[in-house]
Amino acid sequence: MSVRARVALLAVWLALLAGLLAYVLFALKVSTDLRSFMPPPRTPEQRLLLDEIGEGPGSRLLLLALAGDEPETLAEISKALIPQIRADRRFVRALNGEDDIGALAEGLLPYRYLLSPTLDSAQFDARTLHSELQQRVQDLGSPAAAWLKPLLASDPTLETLKLAEAWAPPGEPERYADVWFTQDGKQALLLAETVAGGFDPAAQRDAQDALNQYFRTAAGDSKAQLVLSGPGVFTVRINETTSDEANFIGMFDTVGFVTLLLLAYRRLTTVFAGALPLLTGGLAGMAALALFFGGAHGITLAFGFTLIGVAQDYPIHLFSHLRREQSPAEVAHHLWPTLVTGVASTCIAYLAFFASGVDGLEQLAVFTIVGLATAALTTRFGLVHLLGREPYDAAQSNWLAALWRRLAALPRPSWLAPLLALGSVVAMLQAPGEFWENNLAALTPAPPDLIAQDARLRRELGAPDVRHLLVIEGSDADAVLSASEKLEPHLARLQRDGVIAGYELPSRYLPSLATQRARQERLPEPAALQAALDEAQHGLPFKPGSFDAFQRDIAAARSLAPLTAERFFASPLGLRLKAQLQPREGHWIGLVSLVGVADTSALIQLAAQPDAPARLLDLKHASESLVAAYRTRVLYSLAVAAVLLVVVVSLALRRRSRVLRVLLPMAVTTLLILAALRLGGVSLSLFHLIALVLAAGLGLDYALFFEHVEDNELDQRRTLHAILVCSASTFLVFLLLALSSLPVLRAIGTTVTLGVIFNFVLALLLTRPRQEIADAG
Amino acid sequence: MPLASRAAPEPADCRTDCPSAQTVQLVEALRRPLPAATGYTEVRFVQMLDEPLVLHGDLTYSSADALGKSVVNPYEETTTIADGQVEIRRPGKPVKRFSLKRAPALAGFLESFSATLAGDAQRLARSYVLSSEGGPDGQWQLRLMPRDAALAKHVTRVTVSGAKTTPLCFEIEEAGGDSSILLVDRLASRPLPAAPQRAELQQLCQHSS
């Protein structure tokens, strides 16, 4: 092709890429919620974890500490922060310990006698009222009069204050200047509950940025600092360090990779043109996700890009075989059968994931298949036309010729494969430690200083346990609330016994309809109340008519329809109840947070009673069982993929000896990697499994090209050159990942690095046909 | 009586409405050593009540922002103020704790009380516009109008009256119309009628020598 035609093609290609990129940016919604990557739940525990809880209200709590300035200033900042957070719809609630009398907003005020437990044990008779009014006289004589005075006329028994106290979180911290402080009095403490789940990094990031911004506004020029903690903070921090480190490594990788290719091909244009197929494949894969799924999970994309990294080898094979006597198109035509065997068999193998029934894996399959196929096709039909007619011919290199002769002389021991396979299996079985790692968090551990800080703040704030949760299920909201009331005495007993430090029940905010009606029935008739009040005021200096508003409110409360969950939800406090009482398809659930769980067995015992109104949810256990279920599906998919791969390769190569030579290095390598990892004390995770698939794909390509017998030594040298460049570049990229400090990056890096070494060596020793070597030698 | 909606007084430092030399002299003469303690009788006029509350007890004053006020009769209650925090204890009841800022009347009283006993006219003048008048037998009256708008929303006026170098009465007028008169020193033990009238007490404060 003429230079002009090549430039035109490049322009069209780049325009196409820009179009794809625009479409992807416009149409692809990337979700970061871990739940959408998980398989459908099987056990009730898993169902609660995924469908209903997200990650539990405990995980949505952010703990805030203000430090670094005078306590007075910190208290002022704390007070300024609260209204800002409360006005933000990203937060369910924000607390700093200020009694907020205003919390019982207009809408709920008439219901106070139905909501407060006072009438469960008392009646508004003369005796009770007299004792209450006597205390109010004392209140009026005390400094507290300033804020009690406005309440007295309509609420002489101070139900509003009782409700505000009852709605404060269990196990409250110390107070200074009306707001929560640490015991040493140096840090102001606040709690904010996000709407987003604690393990949704994007939404958490957003919420935490908002908090930081509110803090800066509230702090002004104070030198105070905001410390955030809680599961959401860990999620964001881990996400950031992981992507920071991945980006850092990626930068080094790119530099190393480009240098390597420049050394191998000596043409700048060649190297950059070589990036186009992978780029096109990646964008096409994402566009396919947008088209078929409307969105993709962040983890799918991360795994997906790891898997289609193998596509970078396609241009390398082409480049290494270029020569002056043939046009690039002719070279590609010659290589195509071998290349297409590898690509097609890999793609067909990925179909197994498409049948896994897990969204995340189906997305992975679509992305990988579309990405690999696009990269291969664009290499064959696009890239070839961009290349010039004066390429670097790898076969002319002297050192390559020498190396080729050395390698050609290597023995081909037939006993090697069975011996290695057997040794690997034995090593795997003998290796110490757990075979599988079920705790995903172990792969992305939070920094120890953050964990220590979180434990300290959690203790000071009496914040709920992140791991344990009681779940109430009922046919409707009221059934859940009744069950919640039944649970109350049990939990009170556990708290007395020191099993838990506190608890938060949905019925604490909203009693069941029956309880509200019972309280309503105990409200005196107007005449009786008048008589009781008259008698109660005897000997007390209240002016006549002081409590007319109280009498009117009681009369009104007698005929109120009890407060329903829907009505409560609509009030300013509604979000708080919503966090604990939620409608599902066909039923309702109530979530009971537990504070300071000291003895799990007593909770298990409580939940195991036949008439127990609630189920104990161990979030750690549930998520681990989910991971195990997930892995089972991945393993099934892998098994099916392996069978498909064998079938496709068999159909392509036809002769059993050829099939065996191609598949053997890959199979033995997989065993060797597993054995090496296990001997190194590594427990295997999902990340290792995905990386194993990538390693297998690389191995298949190496073996296919080694097995594909070239006519002459020059071509054989070119093949060797191609595989050397492929394996060296992959080795370089993943070796850096393997050296990462983060377990998740290390898992992928180590697995693939080992895979490249084993695959390359085994392809040399097991794949190349003896006959041809003899001829070539 | 001035109302809460009155225009906000001038801020902090004394650039306007500065106390006269005579007033400064009066305040400085009131200075006494710490700690100080006195019995007191407080008469609170609350609009909700048709007769005033009369409380007897003790005041202990140990530093500029620490005050103990205990009611002995007709019931027991101890209020302690320290570092801007208020604690109210009643027998058999949980302790109530809150910030001094939530009890502005108390804060206003504490400020006027402690600055007066420290003889610190400067400090008084920072928070209040001062004016004073004297009587023939060494009686005097010191009127404090809050400068700070936030305080003025709750406390409209504090009047300290006494004889020679001894303060005898603190009258605090609150924005809502309630008020209280605190009789200290030798007036604390003065017998009062069952339901004392405010004017009656003001007379007593102004004419005791």
Chai-1 contact restraints between the chains, C-beta under 6 A:
chainA,res_idxA,chainB,res_idxB,connection_type,confidence,min_distance_angstrom,max_distance_angstrom,comment,restraint_id
A,Q138,B,Y75,contact,1.0,0.0,6.0,A-B,restraint_1
A,L140,B,V46,contact,1.0,0.0,6.0,A-B,restraint_2
A,G141,B,R44,contact,1.0,0.0,6.0,A-B,restraint_3
A,G141,B,L53,contact,1.0,0.0,6.0,A-B,restraint_4
A,G141,B,L55,contact,1.0,0.0,6.0,A-B,restraint_5
A,S142,B,I88,contact,1.0,0.0,6.0,A-B,restraint_6
A,P143,B,T79,contact,1.0,0.0,6.0,A-B,restraint_7
A,P143,B,V86,contact,1.0,0.0,6.0,A-B,restraint_8
A,P143,B,A103,contact,1.0,0.0,6.0,A-B,restraint_9
A,P143,B,L106,contact,1.0,0.0,6.0,A-B,restraint_10
A,A146,B,A103,contact,1.0,0.0,6.0,A-B,restraint_11
A,A146,B,A105,contact,1.0,0.0,6.0,A-B,restraint_12
A,W147,B,R102,contact,1.0,0.0,6.0,A-B,restraint_13
A,A177,B,S99,contact,1.0,0.0,6.0,A-B,restraint_14
A,D178,B,F98,contact,1.0,0.0,6.0,A-B,restraint_15
A,D178,B,S99,contact,1.0,0.0,6.0,A-B,restraint_16
A,P541,B,L49,contact,1.0,0.0,6.0,A-B,restraint_17
A,P541,B,D50,contact,1.0,0.0,6.0,A-B,restraint_18
A,P541,B,E51,contact,1.0,0.0,6.0,A-B,restraint_19
A,F542,B,L49,contact,1.0,0.0,6.0,A-B,restraint_20
A,K543,B,D50,contact,1.0,0.0,6.0,A-B,restraint_21
A,S546,B,M48,contact,1.0,0.0,6.0,A-B,restraint_22
